[in-house]
Amino acid sequence: MKDINLLNKSELLENDKNHLWHPFTQMKEWAQTEPLIIVEGEGNYLIDIDGNRYLDGVSSLWANIHGHKRKEINQAISGQLQKISHTTLLGLTHPNAVILAQNISQIAPGNLKWVFYSESGSTAVEIALKMAFQYWQNSGKVKKTGFVCLGEGYHGDTIGAVSVGGIDLFHNIYSPLLFKSYKVPSPYLYCKKHNIPLDNGAEFCADEVKKLLEKHHEKIAAFIIEPLIQGAGGMLPFPPGYLNKVRQYCSQYDVLLIADEVAVGFGHTGTMFACEKENVEPDILCLGKGLTGGYLPLSATLASDKIFDAFWGDYDQLNSFFHGHTFTGNPLACAAALASLDIFGKDQTLKNLPAKINALKEGLDALSKLDFVGDVRQCGLMAGVEIFEDKSRQTPFPLKRRTGHKICLDVRNHGLILRNLGDVIVFMPPLSITCDEITHMIESLEKSIRKICK
Ligand SMILES: Cc1ncc(COP(=O)(O)O)c(C=O)c1O
């Protein structure tokens, strides 16, 4: 076995290509490129093996909140390391898990008092689906087994999460493995299709939800939704008021609302949680990614008393929630999460966001004037810039051209890391980004669009 510290760059590259299967990656294409090897992070920057610095424009897959190598989070993790790295929540408890559960339930929208931990956004969603299903089984309404979800929705890659996903490219191939779900159209695309301005689209889109619930509510356990903006579907924002209407219809038809805030939670839309923007209280809330400031894998599924109470009983009733992972509520990850929540207060993170959101808006307005930029979409500090071969007709570039991918490779020459979803270039920086860094992101993207699309 080779000592990792002795490997040089070329050996790392060779071993990467020989052994490492990368996620969401066509490995044939990967084999032909020279990947960046990131060895360090500092603030909003990633540093590669040659010492080059790159602004982390996608917050290390939408996870990082306060920047890399924040001493408070690092110290919290190393402090916990001196005590214990892992102990279980099955049959035991530990202080970090307890205090974090209390703190999260205090800041969560509404009265989501109960916190169930796991390790990823996908597992937080699996737990939410099983919880919602069993809630109705335990409550005697055993026919309520179905789920409603949105076209272009994304909730993770495990089988349950894929069953309520709506991105054909990622999800279709697995259809024989999935449970059936009811789909309503992505509100952004539905407005676009019918030429309804987004600002006036809430009623129009929510009507589809109403019709479906009216017809099938006796068979429906829950509606799962990414509040305010669909992320992986292409940064597709909702008409204002849509989320609130969905909440109203779910209540009217006795269907649980699961808010998947794995991507939007922890400030990305401008408020701590996206549901707050429309005064929505979900029955179940999924959190992940930014929960630990993006430092360690930890997620949480929060539930109201109403949900929790349906699982309460004597053991021999067998109505417990029979679910739990080995690393559920890992103490190191909980320590990181506690430190990250502290920083929100200390840095006044949310208070500083409006100026940054505005700087991003101004930059996007400028980008929207470029040839090839056919649509720009923003919700808080999350944005998508959609590239078309023919902007006026919104004709996409051929798939084979890999335009979005090439743009994201090119911005690296300007010291920026971005990722694309097809030909949508995504901005989702850490909340600690500065207005100057936002300007740098916009200017770099502009240069790369001009170069790659011409
Ligand atoms: C809304 C949403 N839910 C769930 C997930 C899955 O999270 P993870 O990749 O941590 O499993 C994601 C990931 O991007 C997401 O955007």
The ligand as a Gaussian input file, in Angstrom:
#p B3LYP/6-31G(d) Opt

LIG

0 1
 C      -33.524000      19.085000      -3.331000
 C      -32.547000      17.964000      -3.117000
 N      -32.933000      16.909000      -2.381000
 C      -32.099000      15.887000      -2.138000
 C      -30.825000      15.870000      -2.657000
 C      -29.928000      14.706000      -2.412000
 O      -28.920000      15.028000      -1.531000
 P      -27.612000      14.103000      -1.404000
 O      -26.851000      14.298000      -2.674000
 O      -26.918000      14.630000      -0.199000
 O      -28.093000      12.711000      -1.237000
 C      -30.386000      16.955000      -3.424000
 C      -29.019000      16.989000      -3.984000
 O      -28.653000      17.812000      -4.783000
 C      -31.277000      18.026000      -3.683000
 O      -30.915000      19.069000      -4.447000

